[in-house]
Amino acid sequence: MAYWLMKSNPKFFSIHDLQRLGTDSWDGVRNYRARNFMRDDMKVGDQVFFYHSSARPSGVAGIMTVSQAGYPDPTQFHPEHRHYDPIATEEEPRWYMVDLTFEQAFTEVLPLSALKFLPALEDSLLLRKGCEQLTVIPLEPKHWHAIMNMAETLELLPEHTD
């Protein structure tokens, strides 16, 4: 299993939207590096932090799981869609997406301002200059566990009732 962080502006799609839907596709990514991660590396069962970007505060809002590995994003083929790409063809798609399933929402967003103080994240793409706009970020196990430990310490994980 691999670990990831995926960013979305909560004005357009939030952890609570995914919670309501249960499972949804992560379409519209138009960055080659992020596309390559989804197309080539993300596998069913991988764990993903849902990150609210361009928000106050920006930060980790919850957890989701990859439920469908990378496949061509159909929005690239439809001229009426805002993610249309006139160069893409069904024979040679340019853009890919994955399906994600909701796991849990944090009780509050774990802000980027707090994550910046985690020594384990110093070498992560999340904090690397020049990677701010990257919407799909691979995480090493140490990154995942450091973020989870901080969320537990700050009591941001919801109580499980069985």
Secondary structure, 3 states (H helix, E strand, C coil): CCEEEEEECCCCCCHHHHHHHCEEECCCCCCHHHHHHHHHHCCCCCEEEEEECCCCCCEEEEEEEEEEEEEECHHHHCCCCCCCCCCCCCCCCCCEEEEEEEEEEEEEEEEHHHHCCCHHHCCCCCCCCCCCCCCEEEECHHHHHHHHHHHHHCCCCCCCCC
